[in-house]
Amino acid sequence: MGRRSDASLALSFVAVALLACGGAVRIPALTAKGKQVTVSPNQQVEACKELGPVEADHGSGCEPLGLEGAREGAEANLRNKAAEKGANYVRLTEEQRPHESPGCRTRTWVLKGVAYACPPTD
């Protein structure tokens, strides 16, 4: 009986550890160029060159499985993607938070915007 309870205890510990690790949120690192990108819904873009739409997400799956997303992670991914296009500014047009949908509570943050190359401001 002692072996069975020890095995059950060990299995329970492993299950709890896996659940705890699965819930940890990792924010992606910004690239050097991604650090130079500003994200905002407000900036005037008349003097800027439009480079096209850009979209990024962070997290995946449905609760309780999948990876929990964070807005900061979605923004880091958005900034990095915009930088790859040569942008230094993204006009944010849409923000989707984790939400309920039929049969699933999604764990993903999604940010959408338009990338621009803007002249430097002094």
Rosetta silent file (secondary structure, phi, psi, omega in degrees, C-alpha in Angstrom):
SEQUENCE: MGRRSDASLALSFVAVALLACGGAVRIPALTAKGKQVTVSPNQQVEACKELGPVEADHGSGCEPLGLEGAREGAEANLRNKAAEKGANYVRLTEEQRPHESPGCRTRTWVLKGVAYACPPTD
SCORE:     score description
SCORE:     0.000 S_00000001
   1 L     0.000  -33.822 -179.823    0.000    0.000    0.000 S_00000001
   2 H   -63.277  -39.969  179.912    2.897    2.367    0.699 S_00000001
   3 H   -65.396  -41.566 -178.322    4.249    2.041   -2.848 S_00000001
   4 H   -64.319  -43.370 -179.384    0.875    2.807   -4.401 S_00000001
   5 H   -69.220  -34.596  176.147    0.377    5.970   -2.316 S_00000001
   6 H   -64.549  -42.165  179.119    3.954    7.099   -3.060 S_00000001
   7 H   -66.283  -40.474  177.708    3.339    6.633   -6.789 S_00000001
   8 H   -64.009  -41.712  178.971    0.015    8.489   -6.583 S_00000001
   9 H   -63.813  -44.401  179.754    1.653   11.326   -4.702 S_00000001
  10 H   -63.713  -42.581  179.185    4.489   11.553   -7.246 S_00000001
  11 H   -64.582  -40.589  177.396    2.030   11.515  -10.155 S_00000001
  12 H   -62.745  -41.641  179.023   -0.049   14.236   -8.504 S_00000001
  13 H   -62.423  -44.459  179.010    3.057   16.354   -8.001 S_00000001
  14 H   -62.424  -43.275 -179.870    4.052   15.973  -11.672 S_00000001
  15 H   -62.209  -43.853  179.027    0.523   16.893  -12.832 S_00000001
  16 H   -65.251  -41.586  179.859    0.471   20.029  -10.670 S_00000001
  17 H   -63.523  -41.846  178.807    3.947   21.039  -11.871 S_00000001
  18 H   -64.667  -41.600  177.947    2.937   20.613  -15.525 S_00000001
  19 H   -64.504  -40.278 -179.948   -0.202   22.695  -15.039 S_00000001
  20 H   -65.765  -41.473  179.252    1.772   25.410  -13.282 S_00000001
  21 H   -68.750  -36.871 -179.544    4.362   25.544  -16.067 S_00000001
  22 H   -64.297  -25.569 -178.354    1.695   25.571  -18.759 S_00000001
  23 L   -87.067   -7.782 -178.129    0.186   28.718  -17.284 S_00000001
  24 L   -69.962  135.919 -179.476    3.433   30.707  -17.325 S_00000001
  25 L  -100.394  125.417  176.196    3.393   33.595  -19.789 S_00000001
  26 L  -109.090  124.803  178.201    6.558   34.241  -21.773 S_00000001
  27 L   -90.294  126.608  179.758    6.855   37.603  -23.475 S_00000001
  28 L   -64.855  150.652  178.716    8.837   37.396  -26.727 S_00000001
  29 L   -76.194  144.224  173.852   12.017   39.453  -26.971 S_00000001
  30 L   -81.328  139.322  172.504   12.036   42.556  -29.116 S_00000001
  31 L   -74.574  169.079  177.808   14.548   42.646  -31.931 S_00000001
  32 L   -58.407  -42.677  179.485   16.829   45.701  -32.213 S_00000001
  33 L   -73.699  -34.120  177.657   14.597   47.066  -34.990 S_00000001
  34 H   -61.672  -31.596  178.386   11.418   46.060  -33.134 S_00000001
  35 H   -65.889  -20.755 -177.535   12.506   48.311  -30.251 S_00000001
  36 H   -90.812   -1.092 -177.690   12.327   51.265  -32.650 S_00000001
  37 L   -94.954  130.315  175.689    8.658   50.666  -33.568 S_00000001
  38 E   -99.570  138.614  176.766    5.929   52.668  -31.825 S_00000001
  39 E  -119.202  125.423 -179.194    2.407   51.214  -31.556 S_00000001
  40 E  -163.760  150.413  174.588   -0.528   53.561  -31.003 S_00000001
  41 L   -86.680   -2.602 -165.392   -4.038   54.207  -32.311 S_00000001
  42 L  -109.264  -22.885 -170.865   -3.486   57.985  -32.207 S_00000001
  43 L   -63.995  143.153  173.539   -0.472   59.226  -34.176 S_00000001
  44 L   -73.706  135.072 -174.224   -0.989   61.387  -37.267 S_00000001
  45 L  -119.771   16.832 -177.168    0.364   59.534  -40.307 S_00000001
  46 L   -59.171  -39.584 -177.457    0.080   62.141  -43.098 S_00000001
  47 L   -86.491    3.937 -174.926    3.876   62.464  -43.494 S_00000001
  48 L  -100.811  155.345  175.449    4.392   58.686  -43.293 S_00000001
  49 E   -96.994  123.188  179.479    4.618   56.050  -46.005 S_00000001
  50 E   -73.636  131.926 -179.348    2.068   53.248  -45.581 S_00000001
  51 E  -109.549   -6.370  175.969    3.678   49.792  -45.739 S_00000001
  52 E   114.104  175.796 -177.233    0.538   47.693  -45.335 S_00000001
  53 E   -70.530  152.320  175.888   -1.356   45.694  -42.750 S_00000001
  54 E  -142.916  140.709 -178.105    0.368   43.882  -39.936 S_00000001
  55 E  -141.920  142.714  177.552   -1.094   41.399  -37.465 S_00000001
  56 E  -149.358  156.183  177.945    0.349   39.465  -34.546 S_00000001
  57 E  -136.027  173.334  176.499   -0.866   37.275  -31.726 S_00000001
  58 E  -152.574  128.519 -176.624    0.321   35.762  -28.496 S_00000001
  59 L   100.788  171.418  179.447   -1.007   32.615  -26.848 S_00000001
  60 E  -166.485  157.804  172.165   -2.940   29.704  -28.271 S_00000001
  61 L    81.372 -173.783 -178.587   -5.654   27.189  -27.609 S_00000001
  62 E  -112.998  154.002  173.804   -8.593   27.019  -25.261 S_00000001
  63 L   -65.609  145.408    0.037   -8.742   26.953  -21.470 S_00000001
  64 L   -89.466   -0.456 -179.718   -7.539   25.031  -19.572 S_00000001
  65 L   -91.545 -177.265  179.189   -5.040   23.817  -22.181 S_00000001
  66 L    84.022 -171.650 -178.505   -2.943   25.851  -24.570 S_00000001
  67 E  -113.598  128.200  178.820   -0.723   28.786  -23.777 S_00000001
  68 L   -68.086  128.854  178.322   -1.991   31.870  -21.992 S_00000001
  69 L   -94.051  165.017  177.182   -1.391   34.981  -24.058 S_00000001
  70 L  -138.120  147.839  178.628   -0.600   38.511  -22.948 S_00000001
  71 H   -59.650  -40.521  179.820   -1.138   41.848  -24.630 S_00000001
  72 H   -59.828  -36.463  177.872    2.548   42.655  -24.099 S_00000001
  73 H   -69.136  -41.904  177.835    3.485   39.494  -26.004 S_00000001
  74 H   -64.511  -39.453  179.461    1.176   40.327  -28.905 S_00000001
  75 H   -67.561  -39.706  177.542    2.605   43.856  -29.049 S_00000001
  76 H   -61.305  -44.331  177.884    6.199   42.576  -29.050 S_00000001
  77 H   -63.516  -39.836  178.804    5.346   40.237  -31.938 S_00000001
  78 H   -63.740  -45.313  179.935    3.573   43.090  -33.767 S_00000001
  79 H   -62.423  -42.480  179.030    6.539   45.435  -33.343 S_00000001
  80 H   -64.744  -42.372  179.206    8.973   42.780  -34.605 S_00000001
  81 H   -65.445  -41.664  178.767    6.792   42.000  -37.657 S_00000001
  82 H   -63.388  -40.848  179.235    6.380   45.688  -38.483 S_00000001
  83 H   -61.549  -37.056  177.396   10.138   46.210  -38.220 S_00000001
  84 H   -61.112  -27.480  178.230   10.675   43.395  -40.745 S_00000001
  85 L   -85.059   -5.464 -177.461    8.600   45.471  -43.202 S_00000001
  86 L    92.299   14.028 -177.360   10.767   48.533  -42.552 S_00000001
  87 L   -85.651  155.203  170.406    8.222   50.272  -40.320 S_00000001
  88 L  -126.628    3.800  178.242    8.872   52.440  -37.301 S_00000001
  89 E  -149.387  141.132  172.772    5.205   53.045  -36.456 S_00000001
  90 E  -126.268  122.367  172.329    2.031   50.926  -36.323 S_00000001
  91 E   -85.079  110.643 -177.520   -1.386   52.554  -36.166 S_00000001
  92 E   -70.008  126.633 -178.826   -3.331   50.054  -34.065 S_00000001
  93 E  -113.606  -22.105 -178.028   -6.740   49.316  -35.616 S_00000001
  94 E  -155.001  141.717  177.596   -7.993   46.283  -33.684 S_00000001
  95 E  -134.872  119.645  178.053   -7.326   44.503  -30.410 S_00000001
  96 E  -111.500  119.385  177.401   -8.871   41.118  -29.612 S_00000001
  97 L   -86.079  163.788  169.448   -8.596   39.915  -26.040 S_00000001
  98 L   -53.511  140.124 -173.647   -9.000   36.315  -24.942 S_00000001
  99 L  -153.575  166.202  176.042  -12.730   35.684  -25.093 S_00000001
 100 E   -79.201  135.894  170.587  -15.515   33.152  -24.927 S_00000001
 101 E  -139.517  165.977 -176.228  -16.521   31.473  -28.159 S_00000001
 102 L   -53.163  116.865  176.437  -18.708   28.398  -28.716 S_00000001
 103 L    77.712    7.175 -174.902  -17.062   25.506  -26.881 S_00000001
 104 E  -158.883  140.592  164.706  -13.877   27.419  -26.068 S_00000001
 105 E  -107.599  102.970 -176.101  -12.468   30.298  -24.078 S_00000001
 106 E   -63.728  147.155 -178.499   -9.606   31.321  -26.332 S_00000001
 107 L  -106.734   11.662 -171.452   -6.336   32.218  -24.631 S_00000001
 108 L  -101.247  135.554  168.017   -4.983   34.322  -27.516 S_00000001
 109 E   -95.996  136.597  177.610   -4.434   38.089  -27.761 S_00000001
 110 E  -128.683  131.416  174.674   -4.514   39.451  -31.331 S_00000001
 111 E  -121.009  135.324  178.312   -3.393   42.919  -32.426 S_00000001
 112 E  -127.074  147.131  179.241   -3.980   44.315  -35.923 S_00000001
 113 E  -165.908 -171.684  177.126   -2.766   47.527  -37.437 S_00000001
 114 E  -120.488  129.415 -178.759   -1.232   49.327  -40.371 S_00000001
 115 E   -87.351  142.470  179.461    2.566   49.656  -40.604 S_00000001
 116 E  -137.294  149.401  167.633    4.173   52.967  -41.575 S_00000001
 117 E  -104.866  112.936 -175.992    7.648   54.335  -42.202 S_00000001
 118 L  -110.769  148.098  176.242    7.567   57.812  -40.659 S_00000001
 119 L   -65.985  151.484  179.358   10.178   60.551  -40.772 S_00000001
 120 L   -62.291  145.724  175.697   12.085   61.057  -37.537 S_00000001
 121 L  -107.358  135.750 -178.807   10.634   63.534  -35.080 S_00000001
 122 L  -109.824    0.000    0.000   12.988   65.830  -33.204 S_00000001
